[in-house]
Amino acid sequence: MQEKTNDLLKATPEQLLYAKILEKGMYLGLLILFITYALYVFGIMDPYIPLDKISNYWSMNVHDYLEHTGIKDGWAWLGMLKYGDFINFIGVAMLAGVTIICYAAIVPTLLKSKDTVYAVLAMLEVIILSAAASGILAVGH
């Protein structure tokens, strides 16, 4: 009975692959966050919003903030990576997107083991998460 329980607790190959990619992606994302934060904090890159004016925006809702600053919503931040307060979005996007990479990576392993239902679910997860990240499913800010 104990041996059967231990067998049930072992991770499957796709679980191990998912975890391996997730771990590496998480560490890479954190490293990028630390580096880009240092670029901002130490003034190596100028911010879009000067530090002495940040407190003016704290009480605003998102709509008013975007309107007053001229910042566009969605993926427009990609065009603002020359600013220290936007470059950190690279690490955030990396951390948010690593799950998509994990699911995409396990699909071949699931298909190889003839686990078609889980392979289809993983592919659907990739499609849904990618659509959500792209802004196709956006309904506001």
N, C-alpha and C positions, 0 to 999 in steps of 0.2 A: 504494500500500500504506500509506504514512504517513497519507494523508488518511482512509482507511477506519479506521485505528486511532484517529485523533483523534475521529472520529464516534462510535466505540464508547465513548470515555471521557467523553463529554458527559452531564451529569446530565439525567434525564427531568423533566418538569414536576412529577410527584408527589414525586420525590426533593427537588426544590428547595422545594416547599411544606412537606414534612416537615421539612427542615432549617431553614427560616425559622421555623416554629412552635416547633421544638425550641430554637432559639437564643433566641427571645423568652421562652419558658417557663423556660429555664435562668437567664437573667438576672433575670427576675422572682422566681423561687424563691430565688436567691442574695441578691437585695436584701431579700426578706422575712426570710431567715435572718440577715442582718447587723442589720436593725432589731430583730428579736425577741431576738437575742443581746444587743444593747445594752440593751434593756429589762430583761433578766435581770441582766446583769453590773453595771449601774449602780444596781441596786436600785429601779428605777422600779416594777417589779412584784414583789410578794413571792413567794418560791418555795413550792412545796408542801412540800418537804423542806428544812428550814433548813440553811444551808451548814455549820454546825458539826456536823451529824449525818450528812452525806453519807458520810463515811469509814466509818461503822458498817455501811453496806450494800454496800461494794465487794466483799467476799468472798462474798456470797450469790449463789445461783443465782436465776434469774428467778422461779421459783415461790415461794421463800422471800421474796424481795424484795417481790413483789406482796402476799403474805400479811401481811408485817410493816407495810407502808406503807398498806395498804387501797386500793391502786390497782387498778382493774379492767383487764383486758386488752382487746384489740380496739380498737374505736372509742370507748371510754369517755373517751379523752383529749379528745374534743370538749367534754365537760362540764367540763373542767378548764382551759380556756383563760384563766381569770382568774389563773392562777399563772405566774410568770416561767419556771419550768422546764418548762412544758408548751406555752407559746405558740410556741416554736420548732418544734413539730411541724407547724405550718401550712406553713412553708417546705419541710420534709422531704416532706410529703404532696404539695405542689406539684411538687417535683422528681421524685417517684416517679410522679405521675399524668400528667405532660406527655406521656409516650409514648402513653397512651391517646388523648389529644386529637389527637396527630399522626396516628395511624392512622385515627381517625374522620374527620379532615379530608381525607385523601387518597382516601377511598372515592368521593366524587362525581367526582373527576378520573379515577380508574381506570375508573369506569363510563362516563364520557363518551368515553374513548378505547377503549371496548369491550374492556377488559382484565379480563374477568369473573373469571377464576381468581384474579388478584391482589386484586380487589375483595372476593371472598368470603373470601380469606385475611386480608385487613385487617379485615373485619367480625368474623371469628372471633377474631382477635387482640384486638379491642376487647372482645368478650364474655368471653373467657378472662381477660384482665387485669382487667376490671371485677369479675368473679366472685371472682378471687383477692383483689383489694383490699377487697372488701365483707366478706370473712371467711367466705363461704359454703363455701370450700374449706379452711378452717382445720382443723388437726389438732393443736391444742395451743397453746402460747404463741407 
